[in-house]
Amino acid sequence: MASKSSRGAHYDDVYDLGSKDSYGYFIANAIKRLPEGNTSSARPFLTIGTHKALRDLILSTCKVVRIVKLHRATFPGIDIFPAIIELERCSDAAQRAANIYQFMTFGACTPDDQQPVA
């Protein structure tokens, strides 16, 4: 049986994200609770059109520290394109605009390419 996620009736009033996906609310809530200058990591969806408001929220409240795109076979049996994004809460717009971040992609790696960790 598939599980259903539910959200409070007030979520759309608090988080105007344009999407009903629960992970968007999770990320928005984590950003709002993150103290200034602290960092957090999350796996947002970077390209889905309905998540533009979430991306706008991220860019208007945080510096992007790093983005790591993983191979779609990272989680066997689940067909997703996982990404990890590390954010730093920052209220200074000039600092956000001057931000430089790390971008790493492991999309070309396959499970056969991975070496055991010693």
C-alpha positions in Angstrom: 0.0 0.0 0.0 1.4 3.4 -1.0 1.8 5.9 1.8 0.2 9.3 1.6 1.8 12.5 2.9 -0.4 15.1 4.5 0.3 18.7 5.4 -1.5 21.1 7.6 -4.2 23.3 6.2 -2.2 26.4 6.7 0.9 25.3 4.8 -0.1 27.1 1.6 -0.5 30.4 3.6 2.9 30.0 5.3 4.9 28.6 2.3 3.8 30.0 -1.1 5.8 27.4 -3.1 3.5 26.7 -6.0 3.8 22.9 -5.5 2.1 20.5 -3.2 5.1 18.2 -2.8 5.9 17.7 0.9 9.7 17.8 0.4 9.3 21.5 -0.7 7.6 22.3 2.6 10.4 20.4 4.4 13.1 22.4 2.7 11.3 25.8 3.1 10.8 25.0 6.8 14.4 24.0 7.3 15.6 27.3 5.7 13.3 29.4 7.9 14.6 27.7 11.1 18.3 27.8 10.0 20.2 30.5 12.1 22.0 33.2 10.1 25.4 32.0 8.9 24.7 28.3 9.6 24.6 25.7 6.9 22.3 22.9 6.0 22.2 20.1 3.4 19.1 19.0 1.5 18.1 17.3 -1.7 15.9 19.7 -3.6 14.6 19.4 -7.1 16.6 21.9 -9.1 14.7 21.9 -12.4 11.0 21.0 -11.9 8.9 24.0 -13.0 6.6 23.8 -10.1 9.5 24.4 -7.7 10.5 27.8 -9.0 9.1 29.5 -5.8 11.2 27.1 -3.7 14.3 28.0 -5.7 13.5 31.7 -5.4 13.2 31.3 -1.6 16.6 29.5 -1.5 18.3 32.3 -3.6 16.7 35.1 -1.6 17.6 33.7 1.8 20.7 31.6 1.3 24.2 31.3 -0.3 24.6 28.0 -2.1 27.8 26.4 -0.7 27.9 23.3 -3.0 25.7 21.2 -5.2 26.5 17.5 -5.8 24.7 15.7 -8.6 24.7 11.9 -8.1 24.3 9.2 -10.7 20.7 8.1 -11.3 21.6 4.5 -10.2 22.7 5.7 -6.7 19.6 4.2 -5.2 19.0 0.8 -6.9 15.4 0.3 -7.9 14.5 3.9 -7.7 14.6 6.0 -10.9 15.6 9.5 -9.7 18.3 12.0 -10.4 19.5 12.7 -6.8 21.3 15.9 -5.9 22.6 17.2 -2.6 22.6 21.0 -2.1 24.4 22.6 0.9 23.0 26.0 1.8 24.1 28.8 4.2 21.5 31.1 5.6 22.5 34.7 4.6 20.3 37.9 4.8 22.9 40.1 3.0 21.9 40.3 -0.6 25.4 41.6 -1.7 27.0 38.5 -0.1 24.5 36.2 -1.8 25.1 37.9 -5.2 28.9 37.6 -4.8 28.7 34.0 -3.7 30.8 31.3 -5.5 29.8 27.7 -5.0 31.2 24.3 -5.7 29.5 22.1 -8.3 30.3 18.4 -8.6 28.6 15.9 -10.8 28.9 12.2 -10.5 26.4 11.6 -13.3 29.0 9.9 -15.6 30.0 7.4 -12.9 28.2 4.1 -12.9 28.1 1.6 -10.0 30.7 -0.4 -11.8 33.1 2.6 -11.8 33.0 2.9 -8.0 36.0 1.7 -6.1 35.7 0.2 -2.6 36.6 2.5 0.3 39.7 1.3 2.2 
